[in-house]
């Protein structure tokens, strides 16, 4: 099994920055691409960003492109999400996800991932 634990969430003013971390433990050799998703109250979970196993390819939702950066440190089994120029509409619970397949297709879909963290709350005040 793989465990994913997020950290780094909190309350920030609009225009501010936060850096989320997602630490993987357990059978980490079975995890390839990683992604971040978010879910705001009353809304469906939506894709934020994803990164391939070696970090050579990254993918972003249009709503965060140019503001968020996903990265990973495989030596530390950790994925990061640097969030800059935050907006109130970025307020949500952010979850990281891990994929057990080496494919990089459909990384924007929740169905591409088999491992999920519990999430960390990000609140952006106006």
N, C-alpha and C positions, 0 to 999 in steps of 0.2 A: 504494500500500500504506500501511497504518497500523501503526505500532509503538507498543506500550504497555509502559511500564516502571514496575514497582512499587518502592516504597521505604518504609522506616519500620518494618519488622518488627523483632523482637528478642525478648529474654527479659524477662519482667515477672512480678512476684508477683501472686497473686490479689488482686483489688480494685484493681489498678493500671490505668493507661491507656496507650494507644498511638494514634498517628495515622498511618495509612497514606496514601500518595500514589500516584497513577497518572498519569504524564505521557504524553501522546499526541504523536506526531510523524508527519510524512509527510502524507498526504492527510486531514488532520483534518476538513476540511469535509464529509467523507463519513460522519462518526461522529455519531450522534444520542444516543439513550439510552445510559447507561453502567451497569454493574453490578459488584458484588463477589460472588465465590463463594469457597468454601473447601473444602479436602479434607484430612481427617485420615487418618492411616495406616490402611489396611484398610477405609476407608469411601468411599462415592461422593461426588463433588463435590456440594456443596449451595449453594443460593442464600442470600445474606446480605442484600444490599440493592441497590436500583437507583434511578436518578434520571433524570428526563426531560431532554430536550435543553436546555430553558431553566431547569431546576431547579425548576419549579413543582410537580412531583409527585415524591414519594418513596415507596418501597415497602420493607418490611422483613420478614424472616423472624420468626416469633413468638419464636424463641429469642433474638433480639437486640433486639427492640423495647423501647425505653426505655433501652437501654444504648449502642447504636451510632447514629451520625448520619452520613449520607452527604451530601456537598455537592460543588459543582463551581465552577470558575472558568474560564469559557470563554475569557477573554482569555489565560489561561495554559495552556489545553488540559490542565487537570489536574482530576482527581477525587480527593476525599478520603474517608477513612473514619475518623471519630473513634470510638474504642472505649474505653468507660469500664466500670468495675466488671467487669473481665475475670475469667473463671472458667477453671479448668483445662480444661474441655470446649470452650473456644474455641481451644485449641491446634490449629493446622492451617497448611497453606500457603494463603495468601490470594492470589487472582488477580483482576485486574480484566478486564472485558470491554467491548467496544464494539459497538454495533449500527449497521448501515448503513441501516436502514429508519427512517422517521420515526414509525412506529407505536409505541405504548406498551403493546401487548398482550403477554401471556405473558412479561413481563420476568423472571419467576422461573425460566424454562427456559433451560438452556444452549444450546438450539437457536435461541434468539432472537438470538444474538450471533455475529458473524463474525470479530471480532478479539479476541485473547487475549494477555495478558502472561504472563511466565514464572512469576510468583508471588514472594511474600516470606513467609518463615517467621515465624510468631507462636507463641511458646511461653509458656504461663502456668503458673507453678509454684504448688503449693499450700502 
